Amino acid sequence: MDALTLLADPTRRRIVELLADREMTAGEIASHFDIARPGVSRHLRHLREGGLVSVTRDAQKQIYRLETAPLAEVDQWFESIRSVWANRLDALETELRRGPIPAVGSHHEQDPTLRRNSA
């Protein structure tokens, strides 16, 4: 799975957030979730296979660490489309500041002097 697909899952996103703070064991990670440990282990396996996390052994413990290279690739992809969105949002802001555009012909119904002149 690619990084975006992996990060589409909210549990995996939360695991990435936890590991961004510090390295953790599987048990420490699992303590943050209301799902069974095998479910957390599956998410960790997916993240490991996708290259987002790595694992090292310390005696009996497996220590998980966030790998930033795949996240940098995702950030580069977002950067490539960020300017498109920024331009669109700037244009939207400009239009919102201009205010509503009156509908064609609506001024005749609202202005009584214009209605009298057109009769």
Backbone bond lengths (Angstrom), bond angles and torsions (degrees), N, CA, C in turn:
res aa  C-N    CA-C-N  psi(-1)  N-CA   C-N-CA  omega(-1)  CA-C   N-CA-C  phi
1 M - - - 1.461 - - 1.531 109.29 -
2 D 1.321 115.04 144.47 1.462 117.52 176.51 1.526 109.71 -83.25
3 A 1.327 116.14 168.67 1.463 121.47 -174.05 1.523 112.44 -59.85
4 L 1.340 117.91 -41.71 1.466 119.31 -179.50 1.523 111.82 -64.26
5 T 1.317 116.77 -39.67 1.463 120.28 177.73 1.522 110.09 -64.21
6 L 1.318 116.54 -43.05 1.465 120.10 179.04 1.523 111.54 -63.08
7 L 1.310 116.32 -40.06 1.463 120.31 -177.18 1.525 113.20 -79.07
8 A 1.316 117.05 -6.69 1.465 120.13 177.14 1.524 111.44 -67.40
9 D 1.313 117.01 -24.55 1.461 121.00 -179.16 1.533 109.68 -84.87
10 P 1.344 118.60 127.45 1.470 120.40 -177.17 1.523 113.97 -63.29
11 T 1.325 118.58 -32.82 1.462 120.48 178.45 1.519 110.09 -66.43
12 R 1.321 117.09 -43.86 1.469 119.86 179.03 1.524 111.03 -66.54
13 R 1.339 116.99 -37.40 1.472 118.80 176.24 1.522 110.29 -60.90
14 R 1.319 116.75 -42.04 1.475 120.61 -179.84 1.527 110.11 -65.44
15 I 1.315 117.90 -39.61 1.468 120.48 177.22 1.529 109.76 -60.94
16 V 1.320 116.85 -44.08 1.468 120.88 177.95 1.532 110.00 -60.32
17 E 1.317 117.06 -42.67 1.469 120.52 178.36 1.523 111.05 -61.24
18 L 1.337 116.79 -43.26 1.465 120.56 179.15 1.522 110.83 -62.20
19 L 1.324 116.09 -44.53 1.463 120.01 -177.72 1.527 111.90 -73.73
20 A 1.317 117.99 -17.64 1.463 120.10 175.32 1.532 110.18 -67.44
21 D 1.330 116.47 -27.43 1.465 120.99 178.91 1.528 112.20 -78.31
22 R 1.341 115.58 -42.84 1.469 119.63 -178.14 1.516 110.27 -170.14
23 E 1.317 116.29 164.11 1.458 121.67 174.50 1.529 108.14 -69.75
24 M 1.336 116.17 147.44 1.460 120.45 -177.30 1.525 110.19 -144.84
25 T 1.321 115.56 156.62 1.460 120.40 171.22 1.523 108.74 -81.78
26 A 1.319 115.64 164.95 1.470 119.71 177.97 1.526 110.52 -59.96
27 G 1.321 117.09 -38.53 1.458 121.12 178.95 1.518 112.57 -63.92
28 E 1.329 116.58 -40.70 1.466 120.02 177.84 1.523 110.41 -64.79
29 I 1.315 116.00 -41.16 1.465 119.71 178.41 1.526 109.85 -63.85
30 A 1.326 116.21 -47.02 1.469 121.10 -177.61 1.524 112.00 -61.35
31 S 1.323 117.38 -28.86 1.473 120.06 -178.21 1.533 112.27 -65.97
32 H 1.319 117.71 -13.98 1.470 121.83 179.73 1.534 113.01 -90.31
33 F 1.336 117.12 1.16 1.459 120.61 -174.34 1.518 111.02 -127.65
34 D 1.325 114.62 154.28 1.462 121.46 177.46 1.522 111.40 -96.12
35 I 1.315 117.70 19.04 1.463 120.70 178.36 1.521 108.36 -107.45
36 A 1.321 115.78 160.64 1.462 121.03 -178.69 1.526 110.22 -65.16
37 R 1.315 115.89 152.01 1.469 121.06 -179.11 1.532 113.35 -56.01
38 P 1.347 118.89 -38.44 1.466 116.87 177.54 1.533 112.69 -59.46
39 G 1.318 117.46 -32.85 1.461 120.88 177.07 1.518 111.21 -66.57
40 V 1.322 117.00 -43.31 1.466 121.08 176.95 1.525 109.18 -64.16
41 S 1.328 117.28 -40.28 1.467 120.78 178.81 1.519 111.41 -61.06
42 R 1.326 117.26 -39.26 1.474 120.36 177.08 1.526 110.79 -61.94
43 H 1.336 116.17 -44.18 1.467 119.81 178.36 1.531 110.37 -62.27
44 L 1.324 117.12 -42.68 1.462 120.40 178.92 1.527 111.01 -63.57
45 R 1.327 116.91 -38.43 1.468 120.59 178.34 1.525 110.20 -62.96
46 H 1.336 116.64 -45.13 1.470 120.21 178.13 1.533 110.90 -60.40
47 L 1.325 115.92 -45.17 1.465 119.70 179.93 1.528 111.34 -63.79
48 R 1.332 116.03 -38.42 1.470 120.48 178.28 1.526 110.59 -66.88
49 E 1.334 117.14 -46.05 1.468 121.08 179.70 1.531 111.17 -64.42
50 G 1.322 117.40 -30.73 1.455 121.72 178.61 1.515 113.20 -83.74
51 G 1.319 117.39 -3.35 1.456 121.58 177.02 1.514 115.30 83.21
52 L 1.338 117.66 6.12 1.469 119.68 -179.71 1.521 112.77 -80.30
53 V 1.317 117.43 -25.16 1.460 120.75 175.56 1.526 108.79 -132.57
54 S 1.314 113.97 155.93 1.466 119.89 172.87 1.515 107.04 -125.73
55 V 1.310 115.80 162.98 1.457 120.42 -177.96 1.526 109.04 -132.85
56 T 1.311 115.21 138.63 1.459 121.92 173.36 1.521 107.97 -125.69
57 R 1.302 115.58 156.62 1.472 120.24 178.76 1.517 109.76 -100.48
58 D 1.315 114.52 137.81 1.453 122.48 172.24 1.517 106.07 -130.77
59 A 1.335 114.88 94.48 1.468 122.06 -173.26 1.528 108.68 60.13
60 Q 1.312 118.00 -115.32 1.466 122.38 -178.62 1.532 112.79 -88.98
61 K 1.312 117.13 -10.11 1.467 120.75 -173.66 1.521 111.32 -94.78
62 Q 1.315 114.34 147.05 1.455 121.48 169.85 1.524 106.94 -105.19
63 I 1.316 115.37 122.72 1.460 121.19 -178.65 1.528 108.42 -103.79
64 Y 1.332 116.01 124.39 1.464 121.61 -178.98 1.522 109.74 -98.61
65 R 1.327 114.90 140.16 1.464 122.85 -178.34 1.525 108.36 -134.36
66 L 1.309 116.18 140.93 1.462 121.93 177.38 1.521 109.62 -75.02
67 E 1.313 116.23 134.45 1.465 122.44 174.55 1.524 107.56 -101.95
68 T 1.304 117.39 122.50 1.459 120.64 -171.24 1.527 114.35 -87.61
69 A 1.314 118.63 -17.79 1.472 120.02 -176.91 1.532 112.47 -57.81
70 P 1.339 119.16 -48.45 1.476 117.95 178.64 1.532 112.52 -62.92
71 L 1.322 117.29 -32.49 1.462 120.49 178.13 1.523 110.55 -70.05
72 A 1.322 117.19 -34.02 1.468 120.33 176.28 1.526 110.08 -64.38
73 E 1.329 116.97 -37.10 1.471 120.56 176.82 1.523 110.77 -64.14
74 V 1.321 116.89 -41.93 1.466 121.01 177.55 1.527 109.53 -63.48
75 D 1.327 116.69 -43.01 1.454 120.45 179.26 1.528 111.23 -62.55
76 Q 1.318 117.70 -39.41 1.468 120.99 177.19 1.527 110.68 -62.35
77 W 1.328 116.22 -40.37 1.461 119.93 179.09 1.533 109.65 -64.51
78 F 1.349 116.62 -45.59 1.461 119.76 178.02 1.518 111.12 -61.31
79 E 1.312 117.57 -39.29 1.459 121.38 179.60 1.522 110.93 -61.15
80 S 1.331 116.59 -36.62 1.464 120.01 -178.72 1.527 112.31 -66.50
81 I 1.323 117.86 -27.05 1.472 119.64 179.02 1.527 112.65 -105.25
82 R 1.318 116.87 -9.03 1.464 120.91 -177.88 1.529 111.35 -60.42
83 S 1.330 118.12 -40.12 1.464 120.09 -177.94 1.526 111.03 -65.50
84 V 1.328 117.38 -34.77 1.465 120.38 177.24 1.523 109.63 -61.20
85 W 1.331 116.17 -47.35 1.464 119.83 -179.92 1.518 111.39 -66.82
86 A 1.328 117.03 -38.68 1.463 120.06 179.61 1.529 110.10 -61.33
87 N 1.335 117.09 -43.51 1.469 120.19 178.67 1.525 111.30 -62.79
88 R 1.305 116.83 -41.87 1.468 120.18 179.67 1.521 111.42 -66.52
89 L 1.326 116.22 -40.99 1.462 119.14 178.67 1.527 111.23 -66.92
90 D 1.337 117.04 -36.71 1.473 119.95 175.47 1.519 110.88 -62.02
91 A 1.333 116.92 -42.90 1.461 121.05 179.04 1.528 110.68 -64.34
92 L 1.324 116.75 -40.61 1.468 120.41 177.31 1.521 110.76 -62.63
93 E 1.320 116.88 -43.44 1.463 120.58 178.54 1.527 110.92 -59.96
94 T 1.322 117.39 -42.44 1.466 121.63 178.26 1.525 110.57 -59.99
95 E 1.321 116.90 -45.86 1.469 120.77 -179.51 1.522 111.54 -65.88
96 L 1.312 116.92 -38.37 1.467 119.36 178.76 1.522 111.48 -66.19
97 R 1.315 117.18 -35.58 1.468 120.30 177.83 1.530 111.67 -69.06
98 R 1.319 117.36 -31.26 1.468 120.99 178.90 1.520 111.32 -68.28
99 G 1.293 117.09 -27.62 1.449 120.98 -179.85 1.519 111.67 89.93
100 P 1.323 116.09 178.41 1.464 120.21 -176.86 1.523 112.07 -68.43
101 I 1.293 115.70 146.98 1.461 122.56 176.17 1.521 107.30 -94.38
102 P 1.340 118.31 126.03 1.475 119.40 -179.77 1.524 110.70 -63.36
103 A 1.295 115.77 143.88 1.463 120.93 178.25 1.522 109.48 -68.16
104 V 1.304 116.77 149.03 1.468 122.13 179.47 1.522 109.18 -62.42
105 G 1.332 116.42 129.42 1.454 120.83 177.82 1.512 114.41 83.88
106 S 1.288 118.81 -8.41 1.456 119.80 -175.75 1.521 112.27 -72.93
107 H 1.329 118.62 -24.69 1.465 119.73 -179.75 1.532 111.99 -66.85
108 H 1.326 118.71 -26.27 1.466 120.96 178.45 1.521 111.09 -67.01
109 E 1.321 117.03 -39.12 1.457 119.02 -178.81 1.528 111.21 -74.44
110 Q 1.325 117.84 -26.88 1.451 120.29 -174.98 1.531 112.72 -91.39
111 D 1.313 119.30 -26.28 1.460 122.55 -176.60 1.526 109.16 -100.89
112 P 1.356 118.73 107.60 1.473 121.00 -176.68 1.521 112.64 -63.11
113 T 1.338 120.32 -29.80 1.469 121.09 -179.67 1.515 110.89 -67.76
114 L 1.307 116.64 -36.17 1.460 119.75 178.53 1.523 110.62 -69.78
115 R 1.315 117.35 -34.51 1.435 121.16 179.73 1.529 109.89 -66.86
116 R 1.316 118.47 -39.78 1.452 121.56 179.81 1.518 111.00 -65.70
117 N 1.333 116.24 -39.55 1.452 119.74 -178.42 1.522 113.12 -70.29
118 S 1.278 117.96 -25.07 1.448 120.04 -176.46 1.528 111.88 -86.56
119 A 1.328 118.18 -7.39 1.460 120.97 -178.49 1.486 114.30 -82.09
